[in-house]
Amino acid sequence: MPSLAVPLLREGCNATAVDLEMLRAYIRLRGQIDTAPGCAPDQWRKLAQTWFEPQYLQKVMPGTQHAQRMAVTWVAAAGKRWRPLLTATVYDALQPDNRQADTRIIAPIAIAAECFHKASLIHDDIEDDDICRDGRPTLHAQYNLPLALNAGDLLLGEGYRLLAEAQLPADTRLRLLQTAAEGHRRLCIGQGEELSWRNRPAPPDTAELLDLFRLKTASAFEVAILLGAIAGGGGPQICGILADFSRALGIAYQIRDDLSDINRDLPRSNEQRPSILLALLQEHCGHATPGANLRAQYDRCAIPARAERMFMDYRNQSLQALNPITSIRLKSLLVRLVKRILPHVS
């Protein structure tokens, strides 16, 4: 018996909700189909991986001087590539049915999204004084702080250059640059807030921390998604919907990231970076005890379960934000990507 799956907008055993527009579109299908409506993220992921091979990057980001080689090597290093994947697939989903996505247009724009992301990681590692990221030395640990700082600045410049030189009309290129600049501005404001909290005696409360997540993590997702939407011809209405979607997606992503670090316990709680776990501990159980085992405090106050519920709330909000989208192709794509970017917390 042939079948098609319709994603749930709210999961669980209580008050589940299905995407009715997608369900109706499936019901109206006639004849034989090879694939379900929507884009193929796996195909785009394989293609996007080729854009980050050193030989390809050297064509897009030419130059043989030391700073340029460092920048290309850092961008080519392994990563999840969620942001360029979002850029490319959103662009593809907005193409008319009879038009094939032009990789000559979207590849440099997707690379720009990754340049912005990798630059922010370099600067974040320097400001956090981290010497390791994902099991590998950070860039300033490999070389030195001035060289790493310069490489991050170069990647920002490369990102803006790639957007300015995109093979698109001038007004579209302007929208791309404005979107990237506004996202860059919000991210820096958020990072400044995080750095300032380190001099305070208590961690930020939950509301403050969620605002920080909107500024930092959500802005990076928003820029990547909107770059693809603008390049694909998306107007202000669809971009507004995607911005709301990105904010919920980014908050859920950061909450999940904090949950994954739950076993990393520093000796003094006030030396911890702002975390949803510390904020919830402060909110529900009073201040964390310096020098005590934070994991024991989290468990005693059921903080992981609270954080997981918050994660699911924002995950569901990201799916519900897609309700106004009338393009089944775009909606199907984003629902599928949410499931991959935000898997259930184990």
N, C-alpha and C positions, 0 to 999 in steps of 0.2 A: 504494500500500500504506500503510494507516494505521500510524503509529508514535508511540511515546512515549519520551522520553529519561529515563534513570535516571542521576543524577549519581554520579560516582566519589567515594568517601571518601578515596582516596589516588590522586593522579595520577602520570603518568609511565609509563615502559615497564617498570618493575620493581616487583613486589609491589603492583600496583593492587588496589583493593578496591571493590566495588560495594555500595550500600545494599540488602541482601537483602530487608528488610521492605518497602521501597518497590517493589522488583521484584515481590514476591509480590502486593502490593496491585494493581499494574497488571495482572498476569496474571489476577486474579480479577474485573477489570472486565467488565461485560456490557452489551451494547447500545451505543447511540450516546452519545457525550459531546461537549460543546462545548469544554471545556478540560480540561487535565490536573489531577489533584487538587492542591490547594494554593491559596495566596492569590496575588493579583496585585499584586506590588510596584509596578509601573508605575502602576496605578490609584491606589494609596494615595499614591505620590509626588506625583502631580498634585493629589490632594485636599489633601495636607499642605501643598503650596506655597500654597494659598489661605489656610491658617491664619496664614501669616506676611506676608500683605499688611497694610499699615498700618491700613486701616479695620477689618479683623477683629481685629487685635491691640489696637486702642484699645478695642474692646468687652470684650475679655477682661482687658486691663490698663488700666482707665480712669484718666483724670487728664490735666490740661493743664499741670501745673507743669513747670518746666524739667527736673528729674531724670527725671520720668516720660516726657517727650518724648524725651530722650536714650536711655532704656532701650528704648522701643518702636522707635526708629530703628535702634539697634544690633541688636536681635533680628530686625528686618525685613530687615537687610542680607543680601546673597547669602551662601549657604553650601551645603555638601553636604547638610545636613539628614539625615545618617545616623541620628542618635539619635532624633529624633521619628519617622522612618520605622520604625525598629526598634520603638519603643513601640507605634505604631499597628498595625503588621502582626502583631506577636506577640499583641496583644489580639484582633485579628480572627481569627487562626488558632485561638485557644482557644475561640471561640464555638461552641455546638452547631450542627449542620448546618442546623437549622430556624430559627436566630436570626440576624438581621442585626445587624452591629456598629453600636453607637450612637455616632455621632460627637459627640453632645453630651457623652458621658462621656469619650471618649478624646482629643478635641481639646485641652481644657485640660491634660490630663496630659502629652500630647506636647509642648505648648508649655512646660510646666514643665521637661521634660527639656532642651529647647533653652535655656531661661533659665539653668539650671545650667551648661550647656556654655559659653554666651556670657559668663557671669560669670567663669568660669575663664579664658577667653581674655583678658579685660580685665586681670585680676589677674596673669596670666602675663606679658603684655606689659609691664606696669609693672615687675614684678620682674626681667625680662630686659632692661629699658631698650630695648625694640624700638620703632622709630618706624614700621615698615611691616609689614603682614601681608597676604599674598596680593596684593601690588601696591597695597594701599590703606593710607592712614595709620591707625595704631592710634588708639584713642579718646583716650588721654592726649596723643597728638601733635596731634589735632584740637582739643582743648580745653585741659585741663591735668590734672595728676596728681590733685589733690583731687576735681575733678568726675568724672573717670573712675573713681576708686576708689569714690566714692559711688554711681555708676551700677551698678558691679558688685555692690556690697552690696545695692542695691535689687532687682536681678534675682534674687539669692538669696532675698530676702524674697518676691518675687512667685512664685517657684517653689514655695516652701513653702505660700504662701497658696492657690495653685491646687490643690495636693494636698489641703490641709485642707478645701477647699470642693468637692471632687469629688462628683459625684452617685452615691455608693456608700455601702454600710453603714459604720457607724462603725469596726468592727474592720478593714475593708479599708482605710479611710483611714489608720488607725493604722499598718498594715503599709507603706503607701506612704511615710508620713513617716519611719518607722524605716529603710526601705531608702535613701531619699535622704540622711538624716542620716549613716548609716554610710558611704555612698559619699563624701559630702562630707568626712567625717573622714579617710578613707584618702587621698583626693586631697591634702588639705592636709599630711598626714604625708609623702607622697611628694614634694611640692613642697619641703617643708622639708629633706628629705634632699638633693635636687638643689641647692638653694641653698647648703647647707653644704659640698658638694663643691667649690664654686668657690674655696674658700680652701685647698684641699689641693694639694700639688705634683703629684700624679699623678691621672689620671682614674680613676673607679671600675672595678673589674674586671667581667667579664661577668656573674657571678652577682649582684653588687650591682645592676648596671644592670637585669637582668631583674626583680629584686624591685621596683625603682623603676617599671618599666613596669606591673607588676601593680597597684601602688598608684595610679598616675596615670592612664595611658591606659585600662587595663582597667576601672578603677572607673567611669569615665564611660560606657563601653559597658554595663557590668553594671547600673548604675542605670537606664539607658534601657530595657534589655530586661526587667528585673524589674518596672519600673513597669507595662509592658504586660501582663506575665504575671499580676501580682497583680490588676490591674484586670479581666483576663479570667477570673479565678477559679482561676488556677493555685495549687496547694498547695505545701507545702514540698518534696516530692519533685521536681516539675518545676522549681521555682525553683532547687534545688540543681544540677540538670543544667545549667540555663541559666547559672548562675554560673560553673561550670567552663568552659562554652563561651565565655563572655564574657572570661574571663581569657586564654585562648589567642588569641582574636580580637584583644584589645587589644594583646597583646605583638607579634603578627604585624603589626598595623597600625603600631605605632611603629617596628618594624624597617624596614618598607617606607618609612616617612616619613624615617628616617635615610638610607636608601639614595638617596632622591630628592634629598637635600641634599649628595650626595657631592662635587659640584663647587664647593660653597661653602667656600672655603679661607681661614681667618683667618691672620694673620701669625704668631701664636704658638700652638702646640698646646695649651698649658695655659690659654689663654683660651677654648678651645672649650667649649661646653656638653657635658654627658655624652652620649655617642653610642655606639651599638653598634659603629660603625666604629673609633673610638678605643679602645674596650675590647678589641676583637679584635686591634688593632694592638699594644696593650700586652701582651696575653696571648701572642701568637704570635711577635712580633718584638722584644720589649723596648719601652722607652719611645719615644714619638714624639720626633723631633728638633725642638726649638723653632726657629721661623723657617724651617724647611724646607718644601718643597711637600708638603703632606699627601697630595694625590692620587697623587704619585709613590711615596710610601711605601706607600699602600694597594695600588697596583698591584704593587709589588715583592713584597709579601707575600700577594698574592691575597686581600686583605681583602673586596672586593666579592663574590667568589664564595662566601666563607665566610658572609658575611652573608645572601646569597640562599639558601643551603642552610638556614640557621637560620630565615629567613622561611618557607620551604616546610614545615619541620618543624612550626612553630607553626600555620601555616595548616591543615595536615593534622590536627594535634591538635584544632583547633576543630571540624573536621568529624567526627572520631572521637568527640568528646565527645557528639555527638548520638545515638550508637548506642542508648542506653537509652530514647530517646523513642519511644513507641508511636503517637503521633498522626502519621499520614502527612502531614496538612495542615501541621502545625507544622514537622516535619522538612524537608519539601520547601521551605517558605518560607525557612528559615534556610540551607539548602544553597545556594539560589539567591542569597541576599543575600551570603553569604561570597564567592561568585564575583565579585560586583560591588564589594564593599568592599575585597577583597584580590585584585585582578587580578595576574597574573604580572608580575614585574619585567621591564621591557623592557631 
